[in-house]
Amino acid sequence: MALPVVAVVGRPNVGKSTLFNRLIGQRLSIVDNTPGVTRDRIYSKCEWSGREFMLVDTGGIEPASDDKILVQMRRQAQVAIDSAAVIILVTDLRCGVTASDYDVASMLQKCGKPIVLCVNKCDRPGDTDPDFYEFYNLGLGDPVEVSSVHGYGTGDLLDRVVENLPESDREEEDDTIKVAVIGKPNVGKSSIINAVSGQERVIVTDIAGTTRDATDTLVENEYGRYTFIDTAGIRRKSKVYENIEHYSVLRSYMAVDRANVAVIVIDASVGFTEQDSKVAGYAHEQGKACVVAVNKWDVVEKDSDTMKEFTEDLKKNLGFMDYVPFVFISAKTGQRLNKLFELINAVWENNSLRISTGKLNDILSYATERVQPPSDKGRRLKIYYMTQPSSNPPSFVVFVNSIDLFHFSYRRYLENQIREVFGGLEGTPIRFIVRERDNSDTK
């Protein structure tokens, strides 16, 4: 189910990004070193009082062209309004109410959506600055005093947000496999959906970025029932100058979040690029079943080794998700589209795999007998048992005597043993959650 969106808007330099990071409890500018993981995210899931929502940082509100500031502010704020269920308007106590604040507040009042007025940089808790009361003049109700740097008032702010969220509206369960078709602009995503659905469901042009919103297309055939989610092309952030496209990136990532399977489309005429790695990395990070579809294969000049060489290049560049299968297709001619459906079914089944605790520990026993766990300074890793608490993706809790001794190489070895027993589990990542259990007999 798609989560409700809460947009953080406001003029430049009021502390929107600092507030965004404070509310989600992390600095998204600091990420792990997993290859391919998307680093330029502008949104994140946020939970408060049992309600989960998608928090969006509209950091691009500062104009990116020579247009007048007010025109750019209106255009960008309007896109945020269109996507949001609740809007947080961030202002700055130190600057007071500015003409730009009035302009944005006036625009928001016309949208008919709940607005929470946040007065940021109130850094003295319990000592309300007299200038705070000036913000009532914006006509948006009671402001909330917040210090995004110190965290003061953020709980009150989130309380107000949750109060204004729409009632949880659960989507009806259906038996379709939800497939997000993702990739850079102009790789043929819309053409693929038109081909598999047999109709001109989405606009297809050769202009990059034609598709603005994620759209759903129901496809039913001899392979099963599917909901294909077409998405706007994902570009490098530095190339996203147009505000509408800036938010199309957000919608693309949200489409991945609600999908069962991600079909990562690569343009065969261009080859693999760094941005393909980022697109794939996001789907991998979210634990989605994945298929890489190399489109426009009909336009590539080939010899007997072309597909093999292209595959080897993909494996090298996508080394962080070496489980993913490849299919070489042409949306234009229909080449291998039947194979695409077969792979979608297979990777979704693998992503949904459940293994009994007994079977898992049989695999564990065999693996540890075959290759002894590592040791360090006379202390050896002991793995007591393993269990699977969830699927999508298959996730395993491993209880050990020392997390530090459970090296990445041995974790990878256990993953390979599980994959080997279950036919490779192509198309799905595997997650390990390591728990340390105190045991005096660890020598």
N, C-alpha and C positions, 0 to 999 in steps of 0.2 A: 504494500500500500504506500502511495506517495505521501510523504510527511508534509504537514503544513509549513509554509515558508514564513519566516520572520526576517524582514529586511531592516538593516541598520543604515539609515540615510542621514545626510547632513552636509553642510558645506565643508571645504577643506580645513584641515588642522584643528578639528574639534575633538579628535581622539577616537574616531570610529574604529580604527583597526586595533588600537589598544583595548578598547572596550570589547570588541569582538573576541580577541584572544583571552581576555579575562573571563568572559561568559562561557566560553567552551572549555576553559581550564588548561589551555596549552598555547604554545607559540607555534603557529603553523609555518612560520618562516624557518623553524628549526625542525628538520625531519631526519629520519634514519637514513643509513647509507644503502638501503636496498636498491639495486639498479632498476631503473625504469619507473620508480614510484613518482607520481605526479607531485611536483613541488610548489606549483603556483596556484594552489586551491584558494577559492574565494568563499567557500562555504563549508560548514561542518554541522554534524548532528549535535544537538544540545538537548539535555534532559533536565527538567525541573518539576518537582512535586508530582512525579509519576507521569508527566507528559513529555513526549519527545517531539522535537520539531527541527526544521532545517534553518540554521541561522546564516544569513547572507551578509557579507561585508561589501558594501557598494563603494569600495575604495577608489573607484575611477570617477568619482563625482567631480574631480578637478578637470577642467576642459583639456582635451587632447588635441585641439586644433586652434585656429585663429578666430573661430566663431566667438560671438559675444558670450561672456560667462553665463549670463542668465539663460540664454538659449540652450547651452550645453547642460546646465543644471536641470532645466525642465525636462529635456529629452531623457537624460539618464535616470532622474528620479521617477519619471513616468514608467519606465521599463521595470524598475524595482516595484513600483506600486502594482503593476499588472501581475507580477508573480507572487505577491505577498498576501498572507492572511492577516498579519499584524505588522505594523510599521513602527520602528523605534526612531524618532527624530532626535538626533544628538546635537546639543548646543554647548556653548563654552561659557562658563560663569565669568571667566577672566575678561572676555571680550564684551560680555553683555549681549543684548539682543541686537543683531545687525539687520541691515536691509535684506541681506540674502536669507536670513532666518525667516523673516516675514514672507518673502517670496515662496520659499519651500513650504512653510506652514499653510499659506493660502492655497497652494496647489494640492496639498494633502487633504485639506478640509473638503475638497470637491470630490474626492475618490470614494467617500462613503465607507472606508475601511477603518478599523480601530487604530488609533495612533497613541503611542506612549511617548510622552515628552521627557527626555532625559537631559538634565542639566549636568554636564560633565565638569570635572576639575574642581569639585567641591571637596577640597582636601582637608577640611577641619570638621571632623564628625562632632555633632552635638552643638555646633556653633554656626547657625545658619547666617550666611552673608546677606545683608539687606538687599544687595543687588539680585539675589535669587528671585525675589518676588516680581521683578520686572518681567520674568518669563511667562507670567500669567497673561500678559498682553498678547501673546501669540494665539490665544483663544483655543487652546488644546486641552484644557482642563488642568488638573493638578500636576505640576512637574515633579519629577523624582530626582532628589539629590544623589549624585553618584561621583565617586572618584575611581576611574578605571585603573589608575596607577596603583592605588592602595586597596582597591576592592570594596571600598565603603559603598553601601547602598545598592550593590548589585543584586542582592537577594530581593529587596523591595521592587527593583526594576523587573526581575524575572517573575515575581508574583503578579505584577500588573500584566505582563505579557501573557502568562498562562490563563489569567482571568478572561482575556479577550480572544483566546484561541477558539476556533469552532469546535463543536462537539465532535468527538472521535467518530469518523464515518468509515467504517470498515468496508472495503470492497467485497463484493460477493465473490466467494470462492469459485473458481472455474477450473476446468481441466486442461487449459491451454498451457503450453510452454511459452513463457514470455522471453522474447529474443530481442536484445538491443543491438542494432546495427550501428557500429561506431567506427570512427576513423577521421582522418584529416578531411578538409573540404575537397570536393571534386574527385573522390576516388570511386564514385559510383554507388553510394549507399542507397539513394532513392531508386536508382535503376534496378538494383537487386530486388528491392521490395516490389517494384512494379512487375518484375519478371516472375517472382514466386507467387504473386497474387493474381497475375493474369489481367491486371487492370491498371489504368493510369491513376493510381491512388495518390501519388505525391508528385509535385512538380519536378520535372527533370530538365535541367539546362546545363550548359558547359561553363556557367559562371560559378566560381567557387562561393559557397556560402548561401546558396539559394534557399535551402531549407532553414527556417528560423526556429520552429518549435518541434518538440518531439510529438510525433503522431503515431497512432496505433492502427494496425491493419490486421484483421483476422484472416488467417489462411488455414484452410482445411483441405487435406488431400490424403492419399493412401498412406502417408507416413505419420499422420496424426493431426492434431489441432494446435495452432500456434498463434500467438499475438506478436507480430513484428512491430518493434518500436523504432521508427526512423528518427534520427537525431541530427541536429545541426552539426556541421563539420567542426571538429576541434582544431583550432590553430594555436600556434605559439602565442603566448600572452602579448608579446611585443608587437604582434601583427594585428591584434584586435583593437583597432582604433574606433570602429563603429560601435556605439553603445549597445545597440540591439544585439549585435553578434557577441558582445561581451557576455550578455546574459544567456545567449544560446549555448555557450560553453557550460554554464551552470545547468541548464536543462539537459544537456547531454550526459553529464555526470549523474544527475538525478535519475535519468533513464536507466543507466547501468545499475543504480542502487535498487530499482524495482524489478529488474530483469532476473530471469533464471540463468540465461545463457547470453554471453557477449560474443557477437561475431565481429572480429576486428578486421576491417577491410583495408587492404594494401593495394596500391596501384602498381600493377606489373610493369607498366611502361615507365614508371619513375624509379621503382625499386624501394628498398627499405630506407627509412629516414629516422633521424633522432626523434621526431615527433611521433612516429609510429610506436617507438619504444615507450613514450610517455602515455599514449592512449592505452596500449596493452598493459602498462604498469599499473594504471588505475584499476582496470578490471581484475588484475591479479591481486592487488592490494585488498580489494573488496571480496575476494574469495569466490569469484564467479566461475562457472564453467565457461570455457573459452574455446573458440575455433578461429583460426586465422584463415581468411578467405582472400586469396590473391586474385583480384578482379582484373578485367581487361586482358586476360591471357591470350585472347584471340589476336591482339595487335602486336604481340611479341614475336620477333623473328626467332625461330627455334632450330636446334639440331637435336641429336639424340641425347645430349647431356644437359640441355637447357634447364629442364625441370629439376634435375638432380643438383645442379650448381646453385639454382635459386633457393632450393630447399636448404642446402648446406649454409648458404649465406644467412637465411632466416634463423636457422638453429644457432648460429654464432651470435647474431645480434639479439636474439631472444633467449640467451642462456639462462636468465633468471626465471624463465617459465618453460623449461625444456620438456614439460609434459604436454604442451599444446600441439594439436594436430593441424596440418595444413591442407587446404584444398584449393586447386587452381581452377578458377571459374571464369565465365564470361556472362555477365548479365545481358549483354546484347544478343548473343547467340543461344543462351540457355545451357551452355556447356557445363556439365558436372553439377548442376543445381540439385539434382537428385542426391548426389553424394553429400552436398551441404546438409540436406535434411537428415540423412543417415548419421552424420557426425553430430548434429545438434542433439538428436535423440541419445546417442551414445554418451556424449560428455555430460548431459543432464542426468542420465542414469548413474554415471560414475560420481558426480557431484553429490548425489543423494544417497550414496552407499552407507549402509549401517553394518557394522561388524560386531558380533557378540564378544563380550569380554573374554570368554573361554577361547575363542578362536584367536583373538589378539594375543593372548598370553602364550598360546601355542607357537605363534609366529615369533614372539619375543624370546621364548626359550630356545627355539632353533637358531635364531640370529645370534644370541649371546654365546651359544656353544660353538657356533661357526667362527665368529670373530669376537674375541674377548673384549669387554668394555675397557676403555682407556684408564690409565692410572697416572698419578702425579705425586712425586715424593713419597712413594710407598703407599699411597692411599688410592684405592681402586673404586671406580664408579660401580655402584650397585643399582640395578633397576628392579624395583620390587614388583610392580605390575603396571598394566596399562589398560585404559578403558576409553570408550568413545561416548562423550556426552552429547554430541550433536553432529549433524551433517550439513551439507550446503555451506561451506565445503566440509568434507570429513575432518573432524577435529578430535585429537587424541590427548588425553591427560596421562602423563607419564610420571610416576612417583619414583624418586631417586634419593640416594643418600646425600648427594651434593650436586647442586645446579652447576657449579663451576666446573665439575668434572665431565658434565654432559656436553662434550664439545660438538661444534657444528658438524664436523665430519662424521661423528657417530650418529648424530641425529639424521643426517642425510642417508647413512647406511640403513638405518631402520626404515626410513621412508621408502627406500628402494626395495627392501624386503617385502614391505606391505604391497607395493605396486606389483612386484613380481608375482606374488600369490594371487592377486586379483586382476591379472591380465594387463598390467601397466597403468590402469586408471587414467588413460589419456584424457586430456582436456580439463582436469580439475587439480587445483592446488591441494596440498595436505597441510594441516596445521598441527603443531605440537605445543601443548601447554605443559610446562615442566613444573612439578611440585616437589619441594624438598621435604622429606619426612625424617624427623629426628630418630636416630637409632644408634644406640651405644656401640653396636657391633658393626662398625664401619671400616675397620682396619683390614 
